Structure formats: structure tokens, C-alpha cells
């Protein structure tokens, strides 16, 4: 089982709960599953996810379901990203490019190269 699958199993346990402590539980699961990624980068990505969710107008009860989209970041950080199964939008790639660039000095070099290669391949460079 890979890291994103473990993340999804954690989210499965949160389904059906109210928004109250769920946001923090999802954030904690995301940080734990991401591995060796700088805290500031994870914070920026999670806040981006929250902003996107808040602007979507979706019901609070769909928060956990929407949080499954964070799994693609986890796959990216573990160098196991598959774009056909869960694609990023061009705007997401551009946001990721900017945030990863800001954290480049703190990222593992192999992870940094992998992510930048993915960003380039998806036309966001």
C-alpha cells in the first residue's frame, strides 16, 4: 500500500463527521502522509486546498470527500504521480511550481527534480 492509499484510509475513517475537528484531522493526515516535505510547503498547499474548497460553494459535508484530491500531492512527493488517474489543473501546476521553487533549498534533491520534471511535462514552466 502506498502513502496516498494510507491517506485515503484515514479519510475514510473521517467520513460523515462534521467540519469542526475534521479540517485539522485532514491536515494532520496530509502532513503525516507527505513524508520528507518542508512544513511551509505543506502548509501552503493545504491552505490552497482550503481556499479552493471554500470558493467552490460546496456543502461542508463534502469536505472529506474533496480532501481526497490531496492524495495527488502525496503521490507527487513520493515520486509516484500518475496524471491520468487524478490530474492537476494548469493553475494547480503553476501554484505548485511557485511554492516548490520557494521551498527548493529545503526539498530532497530527487523529489525536487521529479516534481520540476512533472511541472515541465504538464506545461507549467
C-alpha positions in Angstrom: 0.0 0.0 0.0 1.4 3.4 -1.0 1.3 6.6 1.0 -1.7 8.1 -0.7 -3.7 4.9 -0.1 -2.9 5.1 3.6 -4.0 8.7 3.5 -7.3 7.7 1.8 -7.9 5.1 4.5 -7.5 7.8 7.2 -10.0 9.9 5.3 -12.4 7.0 5.1 -12.5 7.0 8.9 -13.4 10.7 9.0 -16.3 10.5 6.5 -19.6 11.5 8.0 -18.2 13.8 10.7 -18.9 17.5 10.9 -16.5 20.1 9.8 -15.4 21.0 13.3 -12.3 19.0 14.0 -12.2 17.4 10.6 -10.2 20.1 9.0 -7.4 19.7 11.5 -7.6 15.9 11.2 -7.3 16.0 7.4 -4.4 18.5 7.7 -2.6 16.2 10.1 -3.1 13.1 7.9 -1.9 15.1 4.9 1.3 16.2 6.7 2.0 12.7 8.0 1.5 11.1 4.6 3.6 13.6 2.7 6.9 12.3 4.1 10.1 14.5 3.9 8.5 17.7 2.7 9.1 21.1 4.2 6.3 22.2 6.6 5.9 25.6 4.9 5.3 23.9 1.6 2.7 21.6 3.0 1.0 24.5 4.8 0.8 26.5 1.6 -0.7 23.5 -0.3 -3.2 22.8 2.4 -4.3 26.4 2.6 -4.6 26.4 -1.2 -6.9 23.4 -1.0 -8.9 25.1 1.8 -9.3 28.3 -0.3 -10.4 26.3 -3.3 -12.9 24.3 -1.2 -14.3 27.5 0.4 -14.7 29.2 -3.0 -16.4 26.2 -4.5 -19.6 26.7 -2.6 -19.8 23.0 -1.8 -21.5 21.8 1.3 -19.4 21.4 4.4 -20.4 17.7 4.5 -18.4 17.2 1.3 -15.1 18.4 2.8 -13.7 15.0 3.5 -14.6 13.8 0.0 -12.9 16.8 -1.5 -9.8 16.2 0.6 -9.1 13.0 -1.4 -7.7 15.4 -4.0 -4.8 16.0 -1.7 -3.6 12.4 -2.4 -2.2 13.5 -5.8 0.3 15.8 -3.9 1.3 12.9 -1.7 1.8 10.7 -4.8 3.9 13.5 -6.3 6.1 13.8 -3.1 6.6 10.0 -3.1 7.5 10.2 -6.9 4.5 8.0 -7.8 2.3 10.6 -9.6 0.0 9.3 -12.4 -1.6 12.2 -14.2 -4.4 10.3 -15.9 -5.8 9.0 -12.7 -6.0 12.3 -10.9 -4.9 15.3 -12.9 -3.9 18.7 -11.7 -5.3 21.7 -13.5 -2.8 24.1 -15.2 -3.5 26.6 -12.4 -2.6 23.9 -9.8 0.6 23.1 -11.6 1.5 26.8 -11.7 0.8 27.2 -8.0 2.8 24.1 -7.2 5.7 25.4 -9.3 5.8 28.7 -7.4 5.6 27.0 -4.0 8.1 24.3 -4.8 10.5 26.9 -6.1 10.2 28.8 -2.8 11.0 25.7 -0.9 13.6 24.3 -3.3 16.5 24.6 -0.8 14.7 22.5 1.8 13.5 19.7 -0.5 15.3 16.5 -1.1 17.0 16.8 -4.5 15.5 13.7 -6.0 12.0 14.9 -5.1 12.7 18.4 -6.3 13.9 17.1 -9.7 10.9 14.7 -10.0 8.4 17.5 -9.2 10.0 20.0 -11.5 10.1 17.4 -14.3 6.3 16.8 -13.8 5.7 20.6 -13.8 7.6 20.9 -17.1 5.8 18.0 -18.7 2.5 19.5 -17.8 3.3 22.8 -19.4 3.5 25.0 -16.3 7.1 26.0 -16.6 
